[in-house]
Amino acid sequence: VKINRSRQPKTFAQALKRANDVQWKVYEASQELIAICDDYTGSVSSAYQSDLICAHALAKASGQGAKNFIRSNAKWLGDADYTAEVRERLNRERS
């Protein structure tokens, strides 16, 4: 769907926020997978350690990518309140 930022600013803003909603889900799922990998690190046989390491790395990369999209979309919006909300939520996710 093509949205013109200058002619449809509200629609543009809604699209970026919805895109961020999807990225938050990706980020949350990646964090769940990282936790699962961490839980199984010591209990998986050596034959499957490489699978666990790969799953952990992919989850970490997808989480980082999602956070980058979230930050980028927040900047594009130019909405200081929304950007502050995003920054605060990302900071909470770190702790």
Rosetta constraint file for C-alpha pairs under 8 A:
AtomPair CA 3 CA 8 HARMONIC 6.75 0.50
AtomPair CA 3 CA 11 HARMONIC 7.23 0.50
AtomPair CA 3 CA 12 HARMONIC 6.07 0.50
AtomPair CA 4 CA 8 HARMONIC 5.52 0.50
AtomPair CA 4 CA 9 HARMONIC 7.43 0.50
AtomPair CA 4 CA 12 HARMONIC 6.93 0.50
AtomPair CA 5 CA 9 HARMONIC 5.05 0.50
AtomPair CA 5 CA 12 HARMONIC 5.50 0.50
AtomPair CA 8 CA 12 HARMONIC 5.98 0.50
AtomPair CA 9 CA 13 HARMONIC 6.07 0.50
AtomPair CA 10 CA 14 HARMONIC 6.14 0.50
AtomPair CA 11 CA 15 HARMONIC 6.09 0.50
AtomPair CA 12 CA 16 HARMONIC 6.35 0.50
AtomPair CA 13 CA 17 HARMONIC 6.21 0.50
AtomPair CA 13 CA 77 HARMONIC 6.03 0.50
AtomPair CA 14 CA 18 HARMONIC 6.08 0.50
AtomPair CA 15 CA 19 HARMONIC 6.07 0.50
AtomPair CA 16 CA 20 HARMONIC 6.18 0.50
AtomPair CA 16 CA 73 HARMONIC 5.89 0.50
AtomPair CA 16 CA 74 HARMONIC 7.74 0.50
AtomPair CA 16 CA 77 HARMONIC 7.33 0.50
AtomPair CA 17 CA 21 HARMONIC 6.29 0.50
AtomPair CA 17 CA 73 HARMONIC 7.54 0.50
AtomPair CA 17 CA 74 HARMONIC 7.89 0.50
AtomPair CA 18 CA 22 HARMONIC 6.56 0.50
AtomPair CA 19 CA 23 HARMONIC 6.41 0.50
AtomPair CA 20 CA 24 HARMONIC 6.05 0.50
AtomPair CA 20 CA 69 HARMONIC 7.29 0.50
AtomPair CA 20 CA 70 HARMONIC 5.36 0.50
AtomPair CA 20 CA 73 HARMONIC 7.02 0.50
AtomPair CA 21 CA 25 HARMONIC 6.50 0.50
AtomPair CA 22 CA 26 HARMONIC 6.39 0.50
AtomPair CA 23 CA 27 HARMONIC 6.07 0.50
AtomPair CA 23 CA 66 HARMONIC 5.03 0.50
AtomPair CA 23 CA 67 HARMONIC 7.31 0.50
AtomPair CA 23 CA 69 HARMONIC 7.05 0.50
AtomPair CA 23 CA 70 HARMONIC 6.54 0.50
AtomPair CA 24 CA 28 HARMONIC 6.06 0.50
AtomPair CA 24 CA 66 HARMONIC 6.90 0.50
AtomPair CA 24 CA 67 HARMONIC 7.72 0.50
AtomPair CA 24 CA 70 HARMONIC 7.57 0.50
AtomPair CA 25 CA 29 HARMONIC 6.05 0.50
AtomPair CA 26 CA 30 HARMONIC 6.10 0.50
AtomPair CA 26 CA 62 HARMONIC 7.22 0.50
AtomPair CA 26 CA 63 HARMONIC 6.66 0.50
AtomPair CA 26 CA 66 HARMONIC 6.38 0.50
AtomPair CA 27 CA 31 HARMONIC 6.30 0.50
AtomPair CA 27 CA 62 HARMONIC 7.00 0.50
AtomPair CA 27 CA 63 HARMONIC 4.48 0.50
AtomPair CA 27 CA 64 HARMONIC 7.57 0.50
AtomPair CA 27 CA 66 HARMONIC 5.62 0.50
AtomPair CA 27 CA 67 HARMONIC 6.89 0.50
AtomPair CA 28 CA 32 HARMONIC 6.34 0.50
AtomPair CA 28 CA 63 HARMONIC 7.61 0.50
AtomPair CA 29 CA 33 HARMONIC 6.26 0.50
AtomPair CA 30 CA 34 HARMONIC 6.15 0.50
AtomPair CA 30 CA 59 HARMONIC 4.68 0.50
AtomPair CA 30 CA 60 HARMONIC 6.52 0.50
AtomPair CA 30 CA 62 HARMONIC 6.48 0.50
AtomPair CA 30 CA 63 HARMONIC 5.32 0.50
AtomPair CA 31 CA 35 HARMONIC 6.22 0.50
AtomPair CA 31 CA 59 HARMONIC 7.13 0.50
AtomPair CA 31 CA 60 HARMONIC 7.58 0.50
AtomPair CA 31 CA 63 HARMONIC 6.98 0.50
AtomPair CA 32 CA 36 HARMONIC 6.27 0.50
AtomPair CA 33 CA 37 HARMONIC 6.12 0.50
AtomPair CA 33 CA 55 HARMONIC 7.77 0.50
AtomPair CA 33 CA 56 HARMONIC 7.09 0.50
AtomPair CA 33 CA 59 HARMONIC 6.31 0.50
AtomPair CA 34 CA 38 HARMONIC 6.11 0.50
AtomPair CA 34 CA 55 HARMONIC 7.91 0.50
AtomPair CA 34 CA 56 HARMONIC 5.43 0.50
AtomPair CA 34 CA 59 HARMONIC 6.12 0.50
AtomPair CA 34 CA 60 HARMONIC 6.94 0.50
AtomPair CA 35 CA 39 HARMONIC 6.11 0.50
AtomPair CA 36 CA 40 HARMONIC 6.33 0.50
AtomPair CA 37 CA 41 HARMONIC 6.01 0.50
AtomPair CA 37 CA 52 HARMONIC 6.12 0.50
AtomPair CA 37 CA 53 HARMONIC 7.80 0.50
AtomPair CA 37 CA 55 HARMONIC 7.32 0.50
AtomPair CA 37 CA 56 HARMONIC 5.99 0.50
AtomPair CA 40 CA 44 HARMONIC 5.91 0.50
AtomPair CA 41 CA 49 HARMONIC 7.47 0.50
AtomPair CA 41 CA 52 HARMONIC 7.28 0.50
AtomPair CA 44 CA 48 HARMONIC 6.32 0.50
AtomPair CA 44 CA 49 HARMONIC 6.44 0.50
AtomPair CA 45 CA 49 HARMONIC 6.55 0.50
AtomPair CA 46 CA 50 HARMONIC 7.90 0.50
AtomPair CA 48 CA 52 HARMONIC 6.44 0.50
AtomPair CA 49 CA 53 HARMONIC 6.11 0.50
AtomPair CA 50 CA 54 HARMONIC 6.08 0.50
AtomPair CA 51 CA 55 HARMONIC 6.11 0.50
AtomPair CA 52 CA 56 HARMONIC 6.11 0.50
AtomPair CA 53 CA 57 HARMONIC 6.16 0.50
AtomPair CA 54 CA 58 HARMONIC 6.08 0.50
AtomPair CA 55 CA 59 HARMONIC 6.06 0.50
AtomPair CA 56 CA 60 HARMONIC 6.11 0.50
AtomPair CA 57 CA 61 HARMONIC 6.13 0.50
AtomPair CA 58 CA 62 HARMONIC 6.06 0.50
AtomPair CA 59 CA 63 HARMONIC 6.06 0.50
AtomPair CA 60 CA 64 HARMONIC 6.19 0.50
AtomPair CA 61 CA 65 HARMONIC 6.06 0.50
AtomPair CA 62 CA 66 HARMONIC 6.05 0.50
AtomPair CA 63 CA 67 HARMONIC 6.26 0.50
AtomPair CA 64 CA 68 HARMONIC 6.23 0.50
AtomPair CA 65 CA 69 HARMONIC 6.29 0.50
AtomPair CA 66 CA 70 HARMONIC 6.16 0.50
AtomPair CA 67 CA 71 HARMONIC 6.20 0.50
AtomPair CA 67 CA 90 HARMONIC 7.75 0.50
AtomPair CA 68 CA 72 HARMONIC 6.07 0.50
AtomPair CA 69 CA 73 HARMONIC 6.01 0.50
AtomPair CA 70 CA 74 HARMONIC 6.13 0.50
AtomPair CA 70 CA 86 HARMONIC 7.62 0.50
AtomPair CA 71 CA 75 HARMONIC 6.28 0.50
AtomPair CA 71 CA 83 HARMONIC 7.89 0.50
AtomPair CA 71 CA 86 HARMONIC 7.38 0.50
AtomPair CA 71 CA 87 HARMONIC 7.86 0.50
AtomPair CA 72 CA 76 HARMONIC 6.28 0.50
AtomPair CA 73 CA 77 HARMONIC 6.32 0.50
AtomPair CA 74 CA 78 HARMONIC 6.91 0.50
AtomPair CA 74 CA 79 HARMONIC 7.38 0.50
AtomPair CA 74 CA 82 HARMONIC 6.87 0.50
AtomPair CA 74 CA 83 HARMONIC 5.26 0.50
AtomPair CA 74 CA 86 HARMONIC 7.17 0.50
AtomPair CA 75 CA 79 HARMONIC 7.67 0.50
AtomPair CA 75 CA 83 HARMONIC 6.78 0.50
AtomPair CA 78 CA 83 HARMONIC 7.65 0.50
AtomPair CA 79 CA 83 HARMONIC 6.09 0.50
AtomPair CA 80 CA 84 HARMONIC 6.08 0.50
AtomPair CA 81 CA 85 HARMONIC 6.27 0.50
AtomPair CA 82 CA 86 HARMONIC 6.18 0.50
AtomPair CA 83 CA 87 HARMONIC 6.08 0.50
AtomPair CA 84 CA 88 HARMONIC 6.04 0.50
AtomPair CA 85 CA 89 HARMONIC 6.11 0.50
AtomPair CA 86 CA 90 HARMONIC 6.08 0.50
AtomPair CA 87 CA 91 HARMONIC 6.13 0.50
AtomPair CA 88 CA 92 HARMONIC 6.23 0.50
AtomPair CA 89 CA 93 HARMONIC 6.22 0.50
AtomPair CA 90 CA 94 HARMONIC 6.47 0.50
AtomPair CA 91 CA 95 HARMONIC 6.90 0.50
